[in-house]
Amino acid sequence: MAKVVSLEEERGRKAKSFDTLVALVKQDLEKVNTTIVDRMHSPVELIPQLAGHIIASGGKRLRPVLTLASARLAGHTGDRHIKLAACVEFIHTATLLHDDVVDESELRRGQASANALFGNKPSVLVGDFLFSRAFELMVEDGSLAVLAILSRASSVIAEGEVLQLMTANDTDTTEDSYLEVIRSKTAALFAAACRIGAVVADRPKVEEEALESYGLNLGIAFQLIDDVLDYSAKQAVLGKTVGDDFREGKITLPIILAFRRGDEDQREFWRRTVERLEQQDGDLDRAITLMEKHGSLADTIARARHYGEVARDALGIFPDSALKQSLIDVIDFCIERAY
């Protein structure tokens, strides 16, 4: 007799999927963490102090875990992926440090941000230090292919950050323009983190491209859900503040869709609050109400599901295994964060 699985049980299973993936690469991840601690060391005391603060601030190590899992999925039996996974985490952490300075953020995962504690100048400079450490690790690996992939990702991330500055507070931003931003600033590192797994395993280009597609589309889905979460009560559970994007005037997909679908009075509301940042009590609640009225939050989740399906299809060329299934389940984990 078939067992009926409740919605809550299904969500619980998906929530555990990332933990399952971490368990499959546990020994490798422990080596990555050791490498991170070793490579953060510097005789300049402030560097490991500040870098350690943000690296230890509660992140799930999603990107380095994807590197480890992709390498094992592709059949890599050595340990080149260890340093490269640490490299990916350093690139990610450097971008977080720079992002928080640009956004003037005071919190990171519910804790004081590095720039709030140490100041903007040290945060920028330690971010530069971590980028430099990442390139040292790339050079030590010795592969021009790996160097090309990760260095290209680093430059694309920077381009994405500049693109985001150009679209900030601009309600005329199109959906295509915004997708270009998140492909660059978020998804590019997901894609690179996965592709180098096939490179270190010396797999055919078709497998490199499949893992790159998986990472790219997972990254887009991940960021779209982050856009939704900024307007969700679940932010409190995740240690974040509801409405940070709104208060900063960030133009994300939920706002783009609500603006396009609203009448002129509603559009003027968005111009006042996110273009001119003339915000007052009750504006965030009205913004969420308008998003719900026009279905912009639900449609952003629907788009995330679409990219999740593309990511799922990309893994189709790999033989079935526990590792492959866990990588598929992580797609659901990333999307189910919205609920």
C-alpha positions as a Markdown table, in Angstrom:
| # | Residue | x | y | z |
|---|---|---|---|---|
| 1 | Met | 0.0 | 0.0 | 0.0 |
| 2 | Ala | 1.4 | 3.4 | -1.0 |
| 3 | Lys | 2.3 | 5.8 | 1.8 |
| 4 | Val | 0.8 | 9.2 | 1.7 |
| 5 | Val | 3.4 | 11.9 | 2.4 |
| 6 | Ser | 2.1 | 15.2 | 3.9 |
| 7 | Leu | 3.3 | 18.5 | 2.6 |
| 8 | Glu | 5.1 | 19.2 | 5.8 |
| 9 | Glu | 6.9 | 15.9 | 5.6 |
| 10 | Glu | 7.9 | 16.7 | 2.0 |
| 11 | Arg | 9.2 | 20.1 | 3.0 |
| 12 | Gly | 11.1 | 18.5 | 5.9 |
| 13 | Arg | 12.8 | 16.1 | 3.5 |
| 14 | Lys | 13.8 | 18.9 | 1.2 |
| 15 | Ala | 15.1 | 20.9 | 4.1 |
| 16 | Lys | 17.4 | 18.0 | 5.1 |
| 17 | Ser | 18.7 | 17.6 | 1.5 |
| 18 | Phe | 21.6 | 20.1 | 1.9 |
| 19 | Asp | 22.6 | 18.3 | 5.1 |
| 20 | Thr | 22.6 | 15.0 | 3.2 |
| 21 | Leu | 24.9 | 16.5 | 0.5 |
| 22 | Val | 27.2 | 17.9 | 3.2 |
| 23 | Ala | 27.4 | 14.5 | 4.8 |
| 24 | Leu | 28.4 | 12.9 | 1.4 |
| 25 | Val | 31.4 | 15.3 | 1.2 |
| 26 | Lys | 32.1 | 15.6 | 4.9 |
| 27 | Gln | 35.7 | 14.5 | 4.9 |
| 28 | Asp | 36.5 | 16.8 | 2.0 |
| 29 | Leu | 34.7 | 19.7 | 3.6 |
| 30 | Glu | 36.7 | 19.3 | 6.8 |
| 31 | Lys | 39.9 | 19.6 | 4.7 |
| 32 | Val | 38.5 | 22.7 | 3.0 |
| 33 | Asn | 37.8 | 24.3 | 6.4 |
| 34 | Thr | 41.3 | 23.6 | 7.5 |
| 35 | Thr | 42.7 | 25.1 | 4.3 |
| 36 | Ile | 40.5 | 28.2 | 4.8 |
| 37 | Val | 41.8 | 28.7 | 8.4 |
| 38 | Asp | 45.4 | 28.2 | 7.2 |
| 39 | Arg | 45.2 | 30.6 | 4.3 |
| 40 | Met | 43.5 | 33.3 | 6.3 |
| 41 | His | 46.7 | 33.6 | 8.4 |
| 42 | Ser | 48.6 | 36.8 | 8.2 |
| 43 | Pro | 51.1 | 38.6 | 10.4 |
| 44 | Val | 48.8 | 41.6 | 10.1 |
| 45 | Glu | 46.5 | 40.8 | 13.0 |
| 46 | Leu | 43.4 | 42.6 | 11.7 |
| 47 | Ile | 43.3 | 40.4 | 8.6 |
| 48 | Pro | 42.5 | 37.0 | 10.1 |
| 49 | Gln | 40.4 | 38.7 | 12.8 |
| 50 | Leu | 38.1 | 40.4 | 10.2 |
| 51 | Ala | 38.1 | 37.6 | 7.7 |
| 52 | Gly | 37.4 | 35.1 | 10.4 |
| 53 | His | 34.4 | 37.1 | 11.6 |
| 54 | Ile | 32.6 | 36.9 | 8.2 |
| 55 | Ile | 33.7 | 33.4 | 7.3 |
| 56 | Ala | 32.4 | 32.1 | 10.7 |
| 57 | Ser | 29.2 | 34.1 | 10.6 |
| 58 | Gly | 26.9 | 31.2 | 9.8 |
| 59 | Gly | 27.1 | 30.6 | 6.1 |
| 60 | Lys | 26.3 | 27.1 | 4.8 |
| 61 | Arg | 29.5 | 26.9 | 2.5 |
| 62 | Leu | 27.1 | 26.1 | -0.3 |
| 63 | Arg | 29.5 | 27.1 | -3.1 |
| 64 | Pro | 32.5 | 25.1 | -1.9 |
| 65 | Val | 30.2 | 22.2 | -1.2 |
| 66 | Leu | 29.1 | 22.3 | -4.8 |
| 67 | Thr | 32.7 | 22.2 | -6.0 |
| 68 | Leu | 33.4 | 19.2 | -3.9 |
| 69 | Ala | 30.2 | 17.4 | -4.9 |
| 70 | Ser | 30.7 | 18.2 | -8.6 |
| 71 | Ala | 34.3 | 16.9 | -8.6 |
| 72 | Arg | 33.2 | 13.6 | -6.9 |
| 73 | Leu | 30.2 | 13.3 | -9.3 |
| 74 | Ala | 32.6 | 13.7 | -12.2 |
| 75 | Gly | 34.8 | 10.9 | -10.8 |
| 76 | His | 37.7 | 12.9 | -9.3 |
| 77 | Thr | 39.7 | 10.7 | -6.9 |
| 78 | Gly | 42.5 | 13.2 | -6.0 |
| 79 | Asp | 42.5 | 16.2 | -3.7 |
| 80 | Arg | 42.9 | 19.2 | -6.2 |
| 81 | His | 39.3 | 20.1 | -5.5 |
| 82 | Ile | 40.1 | 20.9 | -1.8 |
| 83 | Lys | 42.1 | 24.0 | -2.4 |
| 84 | Leu | 39.8 | 25.1 | -5.3 |
| 85 | Ala | 36.8 | 24.8 | -3.0 |
| 86 | Ala | 38.6 | 27.0 | -0.5 |
| 87 | Cys | 39.4 | 29.4 | -3.4 |
| 88 | Val | 35.7 | 29.6 | -4.3 |
| 89 | Glu | 34.8 | 30.4 | -0.6 |
| 90 | Phe | 37.4 | 33.1 | -0.5 |
| 91 | Ile | 36.0 | 34.7 | -3.7 |
| 92 | His | 32.5 | 34.6 | -2.3 |
| 93 | Thr | 33.6 | 36.0 | 1.1 |
| 94 | Ala | 35.5 | 38.9 | -0.6 |
| 95 | Thr | 32.4 | 39.8 | -2.6 |
| 96 | Leu | 30.3 | 39.8 | 0.6 |
| 97 | Leu | 32.8 | 42.2 | 2.3 |
| 98 | His | 32.7 | 44.5 | -0.7 |
| 99 | Asp | 28.9 | 44.2 | -1.0 |
| 100 | Asp | 28.2 | 45.2 | 2.6 |
| 101 | Val | 30.4 | 48.3 | 2.2 |
| 102 | Val | 28.6 | 49.3 | -1.0 |
| 103 | Asp | 25.2 | 48.6 | 0.5 |
| 104 | Glu | 26.1 | 50.2 | 3.8 |
| 105 | Ser | 24.8 | 47.1 | 5.5 |
| 106 | Glu | 25.0 | 46.8 | 9.2 |
| 107 | Leu | 23.9 | 43.2 | 9.5 |
| 108 | Arg | 25.1 | 40.0 | 7.9 |
| 109 | Arg | 23.1 | 36.8 | 8.7 |
| 110 | Gly | 21.7 | 38.5 | 11.7 |
| 111 | Gln | 25.0 | 39.6 | 13.1 |
| 112 | Ala | 26.9 | 42.8 | 12.9 |
| 113 | Ser | 28.6 | 43.1 | 9.5 |
| 114 | Ala | 32.3 | 43.4 | 9.2 |
| 115 | Asn | 32.1 | 47.0 | 8.1 |
| 116 | Ala | 29.9 | 47.8 | 11.0 |
| 117 | Leu | 32.4 | 46.4 | 13.4 |
| 118 | Phe | 35.7 | 47.2 | 11.8 |
| 119 | Gly | 34.9 | 50.0 | 9.4 |
| 120 | Asn | 34.6 | 50.3 | 5.6 |
| 121 | Lys | 38.3 | 50.7 | 4.8 |
| 122 | Pro | 39.5 | 47.5 | 6.6 |
| 123 | Ser | 36.6 | 45.6 | 5.1 |
| 124 | Val | 37.5 | 46.6 | 1.5 |
| 125 | Leu | 41.2 | 45.9 | 2.0 |
| 126 | Val | 40.6 | 42.5 | 3.7 |
| 127 | Gly | 38.3 | 41.6 | 0.8 |
| 128 | Asp | 41.2 | 42.4 | -1.5 |
| 129 | Phe | 43.4 | 40.2 | 0.6 |
| 130 | Leu | 40.9 | 37.3 | 0.2 |
| 131 | Phe | 40.8 | 37.8 | -3.5 |
| 132 | Ser | 44.6 | 37.6 | -3.6 |
| 133 | Arg | 44.6 | 34.4 | -1.5 |
| 134 | Ala | 42.1 | 32.9 | -4.0 |
| 135 | Phe | 44.4 | 33.6 | -6.9 |
| 136 | Glu | 47.3 | 32.1 | -5.0 |
| 137 | Leu | 45.3 | 28.9 | -4.6 |
| 138 | Met | 44.4 | 29.0 | -8.3 |
| 139 | Val | 48.1 | 29.3 | -9.3 |
| 140 | Glu | 49.1 | 26.5 | -6.9 |
| 141 | Asp | 46.6 | 24.2 | -8.7 |
| 142 | Gly | 48.6 | 24.9 | -11.9 |
| 143 | Ser | 45.7 | 24.5 | -14.4 |
| 144 | Leu | 45.2 | 27.3 | -16.9 |
| 145 | Ala | 41.7 | 26.0 | -17.5 |
| 146 | Val | 40.8 | 26.4 | -13.8 |
| 147 | Leu | 42.5 | 29.8 | -13.7 |
| 148 | Ala | 40.5 | 30.9 | -16.8 |
| 149 | Ile | 37.2 | 29.8 | -15.3 |
| 150 | Leu | 37.7 | 31.3 | -11.8 |
| 151 | Ser | 39.3 | 34.5 | -12.9 |
| 152 | Arg | 36.6 | 35.0 | -15.5 |
| 153 | Ala | 34.0 | 34.5 | -12.8 |
| 154 | Ser | 35.7 | 37.0 | -10.6 |
| 155 | Ser | 35.5 | 39.7 | -13.3 |
| 156 | Val | 31.9 | 38.9 | -14.2 |
| 157 | Ile | 30.9 | 39.2 | -10.5 |
| 158 | Ala | 32.5 | 42.7 | -10.5 |
| 159 | Glu | 30.7 | 43.6 | -13.7 |
| 160 | Gly | 27.4 | 42.4 | -12.0 |
| 161 | Glu | 28.0 | 44.6 | -9.0 |
| 162 | Val | 28.5 | 47.6 | -11.3 |
| 163 | Leu | 25.4 | 46.7 | -13.3 |
| 164 | Gln | 23.5 | 46.6 | -10.0 |
| 165 | Leu | 24.7 | 50.1 | -9.1 |
| 166 | Met | 23.5 | 51.3 | -12.5 |
| 167 | Thr | 20.0 | 49.8 | -12.0 |
| 168 | Ala | 19.7 | 50.9 | -8.3 |
| 169 | Asn | 16.6 | 53.0 | -7.6 |
| 170 | Asp | 15.6 | 52.8 | -11.2 |
| 171 | Thr | 12.0 | 51.6 | -11.7 |
| 172 | Asp | 12.5 | 51.5 | -15.4 |
| 173 | Thr | 14.7 | 48.5 | -15.0 |
| 174 | Thr | 13.5 | 45.6 | -17.1 |
| 175 | Glu | 13.3 | 41.9 | -16.1 |
| 176 | Asp | 16.0 | 41.1 | -18.7 |
| 177 | Ser | 18.3 | 43.7 | -17.2 |
| 178 | Tyr | 17.8 | 42.4 | -13.7 |
| 179 | Leu | 18.4 | 38.8 | -14.8 |
| 180 | Glu | 21.7 | 39.9 | -16.3 |
| 181 | Val | 22.6 | 41.4 | -12.9 |
| 182 | Ile | 21.9 | 38.2 | -11.0 |
| 183 | Arg | 23.5 | 36.0 | -13.6 |
| 184 | Ser | 26.7 | 38.0 | -13.1 |
| 185 | Lys | 26.8 | 38.9 | -9.4 |
| 186 | Thr | 25.4 | 35.6 | -8.0 |
| 187 | Ala | 25.1 | 32.8 | -10.6 |
| 188 | Ala | 28.5 | 33.2 | -12.2 |
| 189 | Leu | 30.3 | 31.9 | -9.1 |
| 190 | Phe | 27.8 | 29.0 | -8.7 |
| 191 | Ala | 28.6 | 28.0 | -12.4 |
| 192 | Ala | 32.3 | 28.3 | -12.0 |
| 193 | Ala | 32.3 | 26.4 | -8.7 |
| 194 | Cys | 30.6 | 23.4 | -10.4 |
| 195 | Arg | 32.4 | 23.5 | -13.7 |
| 196 | Ile | 35.9 | 23.2 | -12.1 |
| 197 | Gly | 34.7 | 19.9 | -10.6 |
| 198 | Ala | 34.7 | 18.4 | -14.1 |
| 199 | Val | 37.9 | 20.1 | -15.0 |
| 200 | Val | 39.9 | 18.5 | -12.1 |
| 201 | Ala | 38.3 | 15.1 | -13.0 |
| 202 | Asp | 39.6 | 15.6 | -16.6 |
| 203 | Arg | 36.1 | 15.0 | -18.0 |
| 204 | Pro | 34.9 | 15.8 | -21.6 |
| 205 | Lys | 33.7 | 19.4 | -22.3 |
| 206 | Val | 30.1 | 18.2 | -22.5 |
| 207 | Glu | 30.3 | 17.3 | -18.8 |
| 208 | Glu | 32.0 | 20.6 | -17.9 |
| 209 | Glu | 29.2 | 22.5 | -19.7 |
| 210 | Ala | 26.5 | 20.4 | -18.0 |
| 211 | Leu | 27.9 | 21.2 | -14.5 |
| 212 | Glu | 28.3 | 24.8 | -15.5 |
| 213 | Ser | 24.6 | 24.9 | -16.6 |
| 214 | Tyr | 23.5 | 23.2 | -13.3 |
| 215 | Gly | 25.4 | 25.8 | -11.3 |
| 216 | Leu | 24.3 | 28.8 | -13.3 |
| 217 | Asn | 20.6 | 27.9 | -13.2 |
| 218 | Leu | 20.8 | 26.9 | -9.5 |
| 219 | Gly | 22.4 | 30.3 | -8.8 |
| 220 | Ile | 19.7 | 32.2 | -10.6 |
| 221 | Ala | 17.0 | 30.3 | -8.7 |
| 222 | Phe | 18.8 | 30.9 | -5.4 |
| 223 | Gln | 19.0 | 34.6 | -6.0 |
| 224 | Leu | 15.3 | 34.9 | -7.1 |
| 225 | Ile | 14.3 | 33.2 | -3.9 |
| 226 | Asp | 16.5 | 35.6 | -1.9 |
| 227 | Asp | 14.6 | 38.4 | -3.6 |
| 228 | Val | 11.3 | 36.9 | -2.4 |
| 229 | Leu | 12.6 | 36.3 | 1.1 |
| 230 | Asp | 13.4 | 40.0 | 1.6 |
| 231 | Tyr | 9.6 | 40.5 | 1.8 |
| 232 | Ser | 8.8 | 37.4 | 3.8 |
| 233 | Ala | 8.3 | 36.8 | 7.6 |
| 234 | Lys | 10.7 | 33.9 | 7.2 |
| 235 | Gln | 13.6 | 36.4 | 7.2 |
| 236 | Ala | 13.3 | 36.5 | 11.0 |
| 237 | Val | 13.8 | 32.8 | 11.1 |
| 238 | Leu | 16.9 | 33.2 | 8.9 |
| 239 | Gly | 18.3 | 35.9 | 11.1 |
| 240 | Lys | 17.6 | 38.7 | 8.7 |
| 241 | Thr | 15.5 | 41.8 | 8.6 |
| 242 | Val | 12.4 | 42.0 | 6.5 |
| 243 | Gly | 12.5 | 44.8 | 3.8 |
| 244 | Asp | 16.2 | 45.6 | 3.6 |
| 245 | Asp | 16.1 | 45.6 | -0.2 |
| 246 | Phe | 13.1 | 47.9 | -0.1 |
| 247 | Arg | 14.7 | 50.4 | 2.4 |
| 248 | Glu | 17.8 | 50.5 | 0.3 |
| 249 | Gly | 15.8 | 51.0 | -2.9 |
| 250 | Lys | 17.1 | 47.8 | -4.5 |
| 251 | Ile | 15.2 | 47.0 | -7.7 |
| 252 | Thr | 14.6 | 43.3 | -7.6 |
| 253 | Leu | 12.2 | 41.1 | -9.6 |
| 254 | Pro | 9.2 | 41.4 | -7.2 |
| 255 | Ile | 9.3 | 45.2 | -7.5 |
| 256 | Ile | 9.8 | 45.1 | -11.3 |
| 257 | Leu | 6.7 | 42.9 | -11.8 |
| 258 | Ala | 4.6 | 44.9 | -9.3 |
| 259 | Phe | 5.6 | 48.2 | -10.9 |
| 260 | Arg | 4.8 | 47.0 | -14.4 |
| 261 | Arg | 1.4 | 45.6 | -13.3 |
| 262 | Gly | 0.3 | 48.5 | -11.2 |
| 263 | Asp | -1.8 | 51.6 | -12.1 |
| 264 | Glu | -0.2 | 55.1 | -12.2 |
| 265 | Asp | -0.9 | 55.8 | -8.6 |
| 266 | Gln | 0.9 | 52.6 | -7.6 |
| 267 | Arg | 3.8 | 53.3 | -9.9 |
| 268 | Glu | 4.2 | 56.7 | -8.2 |
| 269 | Phe | 4.3 | 54.9 | -4.9 |
| 270 | Trp | 7.3 | 52.9 | -6.2 |
| 271 | Arg | 9.0 | 56.0 | -7.6 |
| 272 | Arg | 8.6 | 57.8 | -4.3 |
| 273 | Thr | 9.8 | 54.9 | -2.1 |
| 274 | Val | 12.5 | 53.2 | -4.1 |
| 275 | Glu | 13.7 | 55.9 | -6.6 |
| 276 | Arg | 13.6 | 58.9 | -4.3 |
| 277 | Leu | 13.7 | 56.9 | -1.0 |
| 278 | Glu | 11.1 | 59.1 | 0.5 |
| 279 | Gln | 9.8 | 56.4 | 2.8 |
| 280 | Gln | 7.4 | 56.6 | 5.7 |
| 281 | Asp | 5.7 | 54.4 | 8.2 |
| 282 | Gly | 3.5 | 51.8 | 6.5 |
| 283 | Asp | 5.2 | 51.9 | 3.1 |
| 284 | Leu | 6.8 | 48.4 | 3.5 |
| 285 | Asp | 3.4 | 46.9 | 4.4 |
| 286 | Arg | 1.9 | 48.6 | 1.3 |
| 287 | Ala | 4.7 | 47.4 | -0.9 |
| 288 | Ile | 4.1 | 43.8 | 0.2 |
| 289 | Thr | 0.4 | 44.2 | -0.3 |
| 290 | Leu | 0.9 | 45.4 | -3.8 |
| 291 | Met | 3.3 | 42.5 | -4.6 |
| 292 | Glu | 0.7 | 40.0 | -3.3 |
| 293 | Lys | -2.1 | 41.8 | -5.2 |
| 294 | His | -0.2 | 41.6 | -8.5 |
| 295 | Gly | 1.3 | 38.1 | -7.9 |
| 296 | Ser | 4.8 | 39.3 | -8.2 |
| 297 | Leu | 6.2 | 37.3 | -5.3 |
| 298 | Ala | 4.4 | 34.1 | -6.5 |
| 299 | Asp | 5.6 | 34.7 | -10.1 |
| 300 | Thr | 9.2 | 35.2 | -8.9 |
| 301 | Ile | 9.0 | 31.9 | -7.2 |
| 302 | Ala | 7.6 | 30.4 | -10.4 |
| 303 | Arg | 10.5 | 31.7 | -12.3 |
| 304 | Ala | 12.9 | 30.3 | -9.7 |
| 305 | Arg | 11.2 | 26.9 | -10.2 |
| 306 | His | 11.8 | 27.2 | -14.0 |
| 307 | Tyr | 15.5 | 27.7 | -13.5 |
| 308 | Gly | 15.6 | 24.9 | -11.0 |
| 309 | Glu | 14.1 | 22.6 | -13.6 |
| 310 | Val | 16.8 | 23.6 | -16.1 |
| 311 | Ala | 19.4 | 22.9 | -13.5 |
| 312 | Arg | 17.9 | 19.5 | -12.8 |
| 313 | Asp | 17.9 | 18.6 | -16.5 |
| 314 | Ala | 21.6 | 19.5 | -16.8 |
| 315 | Leu | 22.5 | 16.6 | -14.5 |
| 316 | Gly | 20.7 | 14.2 | -16.8 |
| 317 | Ile | 23.9 | 13.0 | -18.5 |
| 318 | Phe | 25.4 | 11.7 | -15.3 |
| 319 | Pro | 24.7 | 8.2 | -14.0 |
| 320 | Asp | 22.3 | 7.9 | -11.1 |
| 321 | Ser | 24.0 | 7.9 | -7.7 |
| 322 | Ala | 23.4 | 9.2 | -4.2 |
| 323 | Leu | 25.5 | 12.2 | -5.0 |
| 324 | Lys | 23.5 | 13.1 | -8.1 |
| 325 | Gln | 20.2 | 12.8 | -6.2 |
| 326 | Ser | 21.5 | 15.0 | -3.4 |
| 327 | Leu | 22.6 | 17.7 | -6.0 |
| 328 | Ile | 19.0 | 17.5 | -7.4 |
| 329 | Asp | 17.5 | 17.7 | -4.0 |
| 330 | Val | 19.5 | 20.9 | -3.3 |
| 331 | Ile | 17.6 | 22.6 | -6.0 |
| 332 | Asp | 14.4 | 22.0 | -4.1 |
| 333 | Phe | 16.1 | 23.0 | -0.9 |
| 334 | Cys | 17.1 | 26.4 | -2.4 |
| 335 | Ile | 13.6 | 27.0 | -3.7 |
| 336 | Glu | 11.7 | 25.8 | -0.6 |
| 337 | Arg | 13.4 | 28.4 | 1.5 |
| 338 | Ala | 10.6 | 30.7 | 0.3 |
| 339 | Tyr | 8.0 | 28.7 | 2.3 |
